[in-house]
Amino acid sequence: MPKPRSSSSGRGRQDRRREARIINEIVVDAYNESERALGWYYHLENHLRFPFAATCKTRRTTSPLKTGESVMITGLASEEDCDAEIMVRVRWNDRSLGVPLSQLEPQSADASTAEAVADWHYWCAMGYRF
């Protein structure tokens, strides 16, 4: 199986246990970008328990959230909206909005949700791409 593509900006320290879980459970049969995106989408769909509170951990130009701002994550965005990165729906200013999951840190989530989000954050920190 091909390894996940990495950008030159990958700067995280490798976690062998997490790497094995990602390769063996999430992108196990994924041979291209589209299949890796779907592998992540369905893994998160099965492991995230909505709703859960989260805090914005970093500012993004594509998101109106400010660092430290709290939101309620209500679900995954559509498959089509997650073809480049994983997006989640949040309640923000009395409306539903899609933002990158990499921008958010869970505050009140069960163990399955916390681990799945941590796996996604790890993937991003390592500079891996679909």
ABEGO torsion letter per residue (X at the ends): XBBBBBBAABABBBBAAAAAAAAAAAAAABABAAAAAAAAAAAAAAABBOBBBBBBABBBAABABBBGBBBBBAEBBBAAAAAABBBBBBBBGGBBBBBBAAABBBABBBAAAAAAAAAAAAAAAAGBBX
